[in-house]
Amino acid sequence: MQLPTTVSKQQMPSGLTYLKIDSALCSATIFLQGAQLTEFTPKGQAPLIWVSSDEDYQLGKPVRGGIPICWPWFGVHPDSTMPIHGVARKLDWQLEQVEEHNDTVIIRLSLSMSLVEEKYWPHKSELRVEFVLSDTLRVNLINKNVGTDTFMFTQALHTYFPTSDIKKTFVDGLQGAQYIEFGEGPYAQSEHVHFARETDMVYTEVKPVQWIHTPEGIIEVAREHSSSCVLWNPWIEKAKRLSNFKNDEYLTMLCLEATNVMNDAVSLAPNETHTLSTMLRWK
């Protein structure tokens, strides 16, 4: 494939292949393993995406940070032998197309279902992801049912965001939503969410836009075809148990994830397509 001058294919010492984008409007990095974006920085602005400084970029191992794609289930599967967050984030995706229009770069990748073991996903489907890169970032995760039976799935764009101080960070726009945390709830969210402990909130009935207020500025996080999201920070004790994560890095990150989970799970009939989208920018 002939790539535009703004896009190059490169490789880590471990063998992981990635696309490096350097356009007039942004710089970005997307790994083919997991179709995982690990960098997005609008020109003249701060990075919008966080990755652990302990990350070692190994084959077969999701990167700690960026936007892991959780599919065809999010979180822990009822069958404990199944991998957490599904299988898509550990598999190699195929680069399908790169386009450039008026300084906007569009990257399209697909996951061959031949790579997905039938025990994990016995259905006939297509899975693609599209990254639209300008001074903002849009990610479209596209599922199509190409079989004859309806199937259900959950999924997430597990986005890690940076902050210089989690204790001076809060999230606006979740008011009015319902959430479950650590298996308890649902509770009603009535105010801004601040961080002073481990946070693992699964929200439903969520408005389509939230704002992360950090010392560096406000990050706007929007979603389409999603009425659920997850807010996560491991805090002190869990941070010590995470791989590729320094003990004190909980102070510099949070996740606000566009999802289809719980009563927002997707039921897809034959020939139907569902697109989960998230749009990110500095406000």
N, C-alpha and C positions, 0 to 999 in steps of 0.2 A: 504494500500500500504506500502510495506517495503521500508523505506528510507535509503539511504547510510548514513554512520556516519557523513558525511560532511553536511548533510541537516537535519534540524529539523523543526517541525511544532509548532508554538507558537501562543499566543493570547494576544492582547492588553486588558487593563481593559475595554474598550468600547465593546469588543466582536469581534473586527476585527481579523481575522486569517491571519497569514503570515508565509512564509517560510524563515528560516534563513540559509544562506549558509556560511560555513567557510571551504574553501578548501586550498590546498597548494599554490594556485595562487591568491586567492581573497576572499573577504567577500562581501556578498550581502544580500538584503532583498527584498522579493516579496510578496505583499499582494494579497490574492485571490479576494478581492473586486477590480474589475477593472483590474485584472491581472497587477497591477501597481508596477513596480520596484521602490524602494525608496532609495536604497543604492547600490553602486558598487565601491569597493575600491581594486585595485590591491595591493598585498602584497608589502610592502616597498615603496608604492607611496601614493600620496594624493587622496582623494575621487574624483570620476569623476562625481558625481551626487549631486545636491543640493535639500534640503528640508527646508522649512521655519521653523525657531525655534519657531514660533507661532502655528504650526500644532498640532491639538488635536486628530486626528485619530478617527473620528466618523463614525458610520455605516451610509451608504447611502450618504456619502459625499466624493468626490474625495480628495485625499491628495494634498496639495499645494506644489508641487515639484515632483521629481522623473521623471517617464515617463508615464503620463496618456495616455491611448489609446483613441483617438477620432474617433468614428465610429458610424453609417455609414455616418456621415457628419462631416465636420470640420467647426468650427466657428458658426455664427448665421444662423439658417435655414430661408428660405424665409417665412415660416409659424411661426409667432412669438410665437405660443403656444408650439412649439417644444423646447426641452432643448438644450442649447448651447453645441456644440461639441458632439452631439449624445447621446447614451445611454450606451455604453459598459463600460464606466469608473465608473459607479455606480452600476453595477450588479456583482453578485458573479460568478466567473469562477470556473471550475472544474479542479482539478489537475489530469492530465492524465498519466504522466510518468516522472520519474526522472532517468537519466542515468549518469554514471561517466566513463570517458575514459581518462586515462593518465593525471589525475588532472584537466581535463575539466568536468564541471558539466553542464548537459543539462536538463532544466525544460520545460515541455510542458503542456499547459493549453488550455481548450476549453470553449467556451461560448454556453450554451444550448439556442437554438433559442426559446424554449418554454418560456423563461424569457423575451423575447422581444415582446412588444405589437405590434399587426399587424399594428396599425396606424403609428408606427414608422418605421416598416420594414416588408412590406407585401410579401417579396420574400423568396424563399426557398434557403437557403445557409448554409454553415458551416463556423465558424470563430475560428481560433486557433492562439496561440502565442507560440513562442519557444525562450527561453533565453539560449544562449550559453556563459558560464561563464568560463573564464580562466584568463590570465593577460590582456585580452581585453574583451569587451562585444559586443555580436551580438544579435540583437532582430529581429525576423522574424514574421511579422503579415501576416497570411495566410487566404485568402478568397477563398472559392470554391462555384461555382454555382451548386446546385444539383436539380434545377428546370428545367422547359422547356422554360423559357423566359429569354432573355438578360436583365440585370439590370445595373444601374450605381450607383456609390457611390464615396464619397471623404473620406479621412481618414488622420490621422497624428499620429506619435509617438512624443508626445509633450515634448521633452526632456529639462529638466532644468539643466544647468551647473553652477558650482561655480567659483567665482573669488574673490580675496581679494579686488579688486578695479575696478569697471566697467569703471572708467574714465581713467584707464591705460590698458584697454582691447580693442582689435580690432579683426575683423574677416577677414581672407584672403580666397580667392578662390571663391568669389561671382562675381568677375569681369567678364564682358561679359554677365551676366544674365540680365533679365528684371524684374522690380518689380513694384508692386502697393502698395501704402501706404495711409491709411485713405481714400480709395475710389478714389484716384487720381493716374494718370499714364496711361500707363506704362512708366517708366523711365529706362534708361540704367545705370547699375552699372559699374563705371569705375575705382574704387579704393577700398582700404580697407574700411571697415565700422567701424567707431569709435562711441562712445556713449556720447552724450551731451544733449539728450532730449528723450522724449518718442519715442520708436522705435517699429513699427509694420509693417514690410515689408514682403509681400508675393511675393516670387520669382518664376519665371518660366525660362525654358531654362538654368538650373543650371548644372554646372559640378558636377561629382559624389563625389568630396571630398572638404571639407573646413577645415580650421584650426582656432581655437580660441586661440589667443595669450593673455595669462593672466600673471600677475606677478609671478605665481607659475610654469609656463611652458606652453607648447603648447598642446592643446587637438585636436586630429584629429577626424573629424566627416565625415564618409563616408555613402553613400546610394546606394541601388540597387533597380531597377524597380521604380525609382522615378526621375523625372526631375524638381521637385518643392520642395521648402522648405520655412519655415517661420522663421524670426528673430524677437525676441520680448524682450523688456524691458519696464516695465510700467512707469519708471521714477517717479518724485516726486508726482504729483497730483493724478495719477491713483493708485499709491501704497497706498495712504491713503484710497482708496475706496475698495480695495481688502480684502476679508475675509482671515483669517489665514495668514496674511502677515504684518510684522512690517513696520512702515512707512519708515524706512531707509534701508530695505532689498533690494531695487532696486540696491543698491551699490554693492551687493555681488552675483548677479546672472544674467543670461541671458538664453533665450531659442533659440535653433537652432534646428528646427523640421523637420524630414523627413516626407514628405507629398505626397499625390496624390490629388492636388487641381487644380482648374481653368481648363486650357486646358490639364492638367495632370490627370484629373479625370479618374477613371477606368470604362470601359465598359466590363462586364464579360458575355460571352456567356455560354449557358448550358454546363456543364461538364468541363468548364475551371477553372483554379486556378491562382490566382495572389498573389505574395508574396512581400510585402513591407519590406525592410530590412534596418537597420542602424547598423553601426559598429563604436565603440568608443574606443579610447585608448589615453594614454599619448604618445606623439611623442618623 
